[in-house]
Amino acid sequence: MTAPLSTRVREAAGVLPSARQLAWQQREFTAFIHVGMNTMTDREWGLGHEDPALFDPSNVDTDQWMQSIAASGARGVILTAKHHDGFCLWPSALTAHTVAASPWRDGHGDLVRETAEAAARHGLAFGVYLSPWDRTEACYGSGAPYDDFFVAQLTELLTGYGPISTVWLDGANGEGPDGRVQTYDWDRYYEVVRRLQPDAVISVCGPDVRWCGNEAGHTRPDEWSVVPASLRDAERVASRSQQQDDAAFARMVRSDEEDLGSRTALEATDDELVWYPAEVNTSIRPGWFHHPAEDDQVRPARELYDIYRRSVGGNSGFLLNIPPEASGVISAPDVEALRGLGALIAELAERDRAPRARATTSGRTIPLPTPEATLDLREGDTVTVRWDEPVEIDGIILDEDISRGQLIEHLEVDLEDVDGTTRTALVVHAVGYRRIVDLPRRRVRAAHLRVVGARGTVHLSRLSVLTPSRLLAGAHDARLA
């Protein structure tokens, strides 16, 4: 007999995403574009006060950016409108340190506008990153006067460039003039975003999407979207924010918080529970801005796909940085890697062998689940997917309808071999929006999915059983090299 659910578990089962969080999760994969003064000076972190005359890319082609990003399978893009050096990619009325003071487009350019309009042409959601740390602005570290300045710049971005899907904020919090440090008025910043762009998620240092904890592409074995509310404050603490250009910090993997939302973790605290999904962010290159010396260090499609599989396929969002070169286009090695990544993502649908099988539960034939018609299962239920002839498989994809909660806690997959032998091949815990997991590669007659533990009635919206990748097996595909 199934044990009764505790009050805490019932509480967790009732926590649901907001409409903006659901839309963010359904975008799955977003590109980050780091471009600016650092691109021109071949730095990662500028010092501030760089001569605006240095910003003069010869061939900015935002449509080429979007074509490359769309080919990767991404559904959105976030532009670094201003990095820590303080140089603005739009003609801000709040400072002279902008593209308006540069020779680019004869001082009439607006890279934020060009990027937003190109994203719209290519069907990509558009978001902005505005660094809260500004190494040029004289009032940084002054308290309320700097907050006024930051809010005014945020207002420019949120009112002049159409719909904004994401406002990405980090906690970078270095020194200003004479060693002054700013205490950011986060609640004020959030209010401005909510008022001006109510559909936008506020990411990382914000209440809607949390950082996975590293910039290395690492993911947790089980990622839970229902977590203690105190996690919303974790990255707003200045002592945990990045203070300087430190490559070790950028690649550091935090392992002290591997379990954020299991039943054991939730019952260990009486903190309020919230829907706060994770985002995995990393760069296609060692750095976040383009450096010619790194042209031979672009991550190959296979590696990018593995991060995609572990992030989007691990109940997280995937944010991949793709930095244009100094001329204003995305470099050829990056373009090729992105095309290969897109091909591997697209191939997932082709690899699905579940539609060729007969699905049953409790002795009755059932249709495979879809987002429009979910398969509702209770703890103890089993779904069998059986083929007329043996098939070779090596993976499975499961989606929950997260608009109704994240409810699977323990699911096992048994594989039935050609000789009729059945053995447990996989045990997973958190599923959520999507779980893509490997199975032992073998020829089987059937796969049996058992819901061993759940926080309530489970609503599956996808069940795919994957045959081995043709592209990954083809060593001669240059896009994957």
Secondary structure as the mmCIF struct_conf table of DSSP 4:
data_model
#
loop_
_struct_conf.conf_type_id
_struct_conf.id
_struct_conf.beg_label_comp_id
_struct_conf.beg_label_asym_id
_struct_conf.beg_label_seq_id
_struct_conf.end_label_comp_id
_struct_conf.end_label_asym_id
_struct_conf.end_label_seq_id
HELX_LH_PP_P HELX_LH_PP_P1 THR A 2 SER A 6
HELX_RH_AL_P HELX_RH_AL_P1 THR A 7 ALA A 13
TURN_TY1_P TURN_TY1_P1 GLY A 14 GLY A 14
HELX_RH_AL_P HELX_RH_AL_P2 ALA A 19 ARG A 27
STRN STRN1 PHE A 29 ILE A 33
BEND BEND1 GLY A 36 GLY A 36
HELX_RH_AL_P HELX_RH_AL_P3 MET A 37 THR A 41
TURN_TY1_P TURN_TY1_P2 ASP A 42 ASP A 42
BEND BEND2 GLU A 44 TRP A 45
BEND BEND3 GLY A 48 GLY A 48
HELX_RH_3T_P HELX_RH_3T_P1 PRO A 52 LEU A 54
BEND BEND4 SER A 58 SER A 58
HELX_RH_AL_P HELX_RH_AL_P4 THR A 62 ALA A 71
TURN_TY1_P TURN_TY1_P3 SER A 72 GLY A 73
STRN STRN2 GLY A 76 LYS A 82
TURN_TY1_P TURN_TY1_P4 HIS A 84 ASP A 85
STRN STRN3 CYS A 88 CYS A 88
BEND BEND5 LEU A 89 TRP A 90
TURN_TY1_P TURN_TY1_P5 ALA A 93 LEU A 94
BEND BEND6 ALA A 96 ALA A 96
STRN STRN4 THR A 98 THR A 98
HELX_RH_3T_P HELX_RH_3T_P2 VAL A 99 ALA A 101
BEND BEND7 SER A 102 PRO A 103
HELX_RH_3T_P HELX_RH_3T_P3 TRP A 104 GLY A 107
TURN_TY1_P TURN_TY1_P6 HIS A 108 HIS A 108
HELX_RH_AL_P HELX_RH_AL_P5 LEU A 111 ARG A 121
TURN_TY1_P TURN_TY1_P7 HIS A 122 GLY A 123
STRN STRN5 ALA A 125 LEU A 130
BEND BEND8 PRO A 132 PRO A 132
BEND BEND9 ARG A 135 THR A 136
TURN_TY1_P TURN_TY1_P8 ALA A 138 GLY A 141
BEND BEND10 SER A 142 GLY A 143
HELX_RH_AL_P HELX_RH_AL_P6 ALA A 144 THR A 159
BEND BEND11 GLY A 160 GLY A 162
STRN STRN6 THR A 166 LEU A 169
HELX_RH_3T_P HELX_RH_3T_P4 PRO A 177 GLY A 179
HELX_RH_AL_P HELX_RH_AL_P7 TRP A 186 LEU A 196
TURN_TY1_P TURN_TY1_P9 PRO A 198 ASP A 199
STRN STRN7 VAL A 201 VAL A 204
BEND BEND12 CYS A 205 ASP A 208
STRN STRN8 VAL A 209 VAL A 209
STRN STRN9 ARG A 210 TRP A 211
BEND BEND13 GLY A 213 GLY A 213
BEND BEND14 GLU A 215 ALA A 216
BEND BEND15 PRO A 221 ASP A 222
BEND BEND16 SER A 225 SER A 225
STRN STRN10 VAL A 226 PRO A 228
HELX_RH_3T_P HELX_RH_3T_P5 ALA A 229 ARG A 236
BEND BEND17 VAL A 237 VAL A 237
HELX_RH_3T_P HELX_RH_3T_P6 ALA A 238 ARG A 240
BEND BEND18 SER A 241 SER A 241
BEND BEND19 GLN A 244 GLN A 244
HELX_RH_AL_P HELX_RH_AL_P8 ALA A 247 ALA A 250
TURN_TY1_P TURN_TY1_P10 ARG A 251 ARG A 251
TURN_TY1_P TURN_TY1_P11 ASP A 256 GLU A 257
BEND BEND20 LEU A 260 SER A 262
HELX_RH_AL_P HELX_RH_AL_P9 ARG A 263 GLU A 267
TURN_TY1_P TURN_TY1_P12 ALA A 268 ALA A 268
HELX_LH_PP_P HELX_LH_PP_P2 ASP A 271 GLU A 272
STRN STRN11 LEU A 273 TRP A 275
STRN STRN12 ALA A 278 SER A 283
BEND BEND21 ILE A 284 PHE A 289
HELX_RH_3T_P HELX_RH_3T_P7 PRO A 292 GLU A 294
TURN_TY1_P TURN_TY1_P13 ASP A 295 ASP A 296
HELX_LH_PP_P HELX_LH_PP_P3 VAL A 298 PRO A 300
HELX_RH_AL_P HELX_RH_AL_P10 ALA A 301 SER A 311
TURN_TY1_P TURN_TY1_P14 VAL A 312 GLY A 313
STRN STRN13 GLY A 314 GLY A 314
TURN_TY1_P TURN_TY1_P15 ASN A 315 ASN A 315
STRN STRN14 SER A 316 ASN A 321
TURN_TY1_P TURN_TY1_P16 ALA A 326 SER A 327
BEND BEND22 GLY A 328 VAL A 329
HELX_RH_AL_P HELX_RH_AL_P11 ALA A 332 GLU A 350
TURN_TY1_P TURN_TY1_P17 ARG A 351 ARG A 351
STRN STRN15 ASP A 352 ASP A 352
HELX_RH_3T_P HELX_RH_3T_P8 ALA A 354 ARG A 356
BEND BEND23 ALA A 357 ALA A 357
STRN STRN16 ARG A 358 THR A 361
TURN_TY1_P TURN_TY1_P18 SER A 362 GLY A 363
STRN STRN17 ARG A 364 ILE A 366
HELX_LH_PP_P HELX_LH_PP_P4 PRO A 367 PRO A 369
BEND BEND24 PRO A 371 ALA A 373
STRN STRN18 LEU A 375 LEU A 377
TURN_TY1_P TURN_TY1_P19 GLU A 379 GLY A 380
STRN STRN19 THR A 382 GLU A 400
HELX_RH_3T_P HELX_RH_3T_P9 ILE A 402 ARG A 404
STRN STRN20 ILE A 408 ASP A 417
TURN_TY1_P TURN_TY1_P20 VAL A 418 ASP A 419
BEND BEND25 GLY A 420 GLY A 420
STRN STRN21 THR A 422 VAL A 428
TURN_TY1_P TURN_TY1_P21 GLY A 432 TYR A 433
STRN STRN22 ARG A 435 ALA A 454
BEND BEND26 ARG A 455 GLY A 456
STRN STRN23 VAL A 458 LEU A 466
HELX_LH_PP_P HELX_LH_PP_P5 THR A 467 SER A 469
HELX_RH_AL_P HELX_RH_AL_P12 ARG A 470 ALA A 473
TURN_TY1_P TURN_TY1_P22 ALA A 475 HIS A 476
HELX_RH_3T_P HELX_RH_3T_P10 ALA A 478 LEU A 480
#
